[in-house]
Amino acid sequence: MKKLVSTVLFCLFSAASTCWAQTGTEKPSAGTNDQIVQMHQQISAANRTYDAKVAAAKRVYLRQKAAAGKERDASIAAARDGVPSSGTQ
């Protein structure tokens, strides 16, 4: 049993050791002359801009949707209470 535990611990530590990890690749510098790298950087920048604009539009949409839902809920509550709403007068 001791041998099994020590073997498992040895395997665990050797697998978790940094000597087994691959070294990370270095990112190319911002001023690279490679056209493909520049193209990918421009595409990434365009995608980030697009995602930011979509997120902003989504926030506006959700805010307006919540306001419309509140109006609807108020109208439904008024109709259930028998009070005529201001929109039907």
C-alpha positions as CSV (number, residue, x, y, z in Angstrom):
1,M,0.0,0.0,0.0
2,K,2.9,2.4,0.8
3,K,4.5,1.6,-2.5
4,L,1.3,2.3,-4.3
5,V,0.8,5.7,-2.6
6,S,4.4,6.7,-3.2
7,T,4.1,5.7,-6.8
8,V,0.9,7.7,-7.3
9,L,2.4,10.7,-5.5
10,F,5.6,10.5,-7.7
11,C,3.5,10.4,-10.8
12,L,1.4,13.3,-9.7
13,F,4.3,15.5,-8.9
14,S,6.2,14.6,-12.0
15,A,3.1,15.3,-14.2
16,A,2.5,18.6,-12.4
17,S,6.1,19.7,-12.7
18,T,7.0,22.7,-14.8
19,C,9.6,20.7,-16.7
20,W,6.8,18.8,-18.5
21,A,5.0,22.0,-19.5
22,Q,5.5,23.4,-22.9
23,T,7.0,26.8,-23.2
24,G,4.7,29.5,-24.4
25,T,5.2,31.0,-27.8
26,E,6.2,34.6,-27.8
27,K,3.7,37.1,-29.3
28,P,5.0,39.0,-32.3
29,S,5.9,42.6,-31.8
30,A,3.3,45.2,-32.6
31,G,5.5,46.6,-35.4
32,T,5.9,43.3,-37.3
33,N,6.4,43.3,-41.1
34,D,4.6,40.1,-41.7
35,Q,1.5,40.8,-43.7
36,I,-0.4,37.8,-42.4
37,V,0.2,38.8,-38.8
38,Q,-0.9,42.4,-39.5
39,M,-4.0,41.1,-41.3
40,H,-4.9,38.9,-38.3
41,Q,-4.3,41.9,-35.9
42,Q,-6.6,44.1,-38.0
43,I,-9.3,41.4,-38.1
44,S,-9.0,41.0,-34.3
45,A,-9.3,44.7,-33.8
46,A,-12.4,44.9,-36.1
47,N,-14.0,42.0,-34.2
48,R,-13.3,43.7,-30.8
49,T,-14.9,46.9,-32.1
50,Y,-17.9,45.0,-33.5
51,D,-18.4,43.1,-30.2
52,A,-18.3,46.3,-28.2
53,K,-20.9,47.9,-30.4
54,V,-23.1,44.8,-30.2
55,A,-22.8,44.8,-26.5
56,A,-23.8,48.5,-26.3
57,A,-26.8,47.9,-28.5
58,K,-27.8,44.9,-26.5
59,R,-27.7,46.9,-23.3
60,V,-29.9,49.6,-24.8
61,Y,-32.3,46.9,-26.1
62,L,-32.5,45.3,-22.7
63,R,-33.1,48.6,-21.0
64,Q,-35.9,49.5,-23.4
65,K,-37.4,46.0,-23.1
66,A,-37.5,46.3,-19.3
67,A,-39.2,49.7,-19.5
68,A,-41.8,48.4,-21.9
69,G,-42.4,45.4,-19.6
70,K,-43.0,47.7,-16.7
71,E,-45.5,49.6,-18.7
72,R,-47.2,46.4,-19.7
73,D,-47.3,45.1,-16.2
74,A,-48.7,48.4,-14.9
75,S,-51.5,48.3,-17.6
76,I,-52.3,44.7,-16.8
77,A,-52.4,45.4,-13.0
78,A,-54.7,48.4,-13.7
79,A,-57.0,46.3,-15.9
80,R,-57.3,43.6,-13.3
81,D,-58.2,46.2,-10.7
82,G,-60.9,47.6,-12.9
83,V,-59.2,51.0,-13.2
84,P,-59.2,52.4,-16.8
85,S,-55.7,53.0,-18.0
86,S,-54.6,56.4,-19.3
87,G,-53.9,55.0,-22.8
88,T,-57.5,54.0,-23.5
89,Q,-59.2,57.3,-22.4
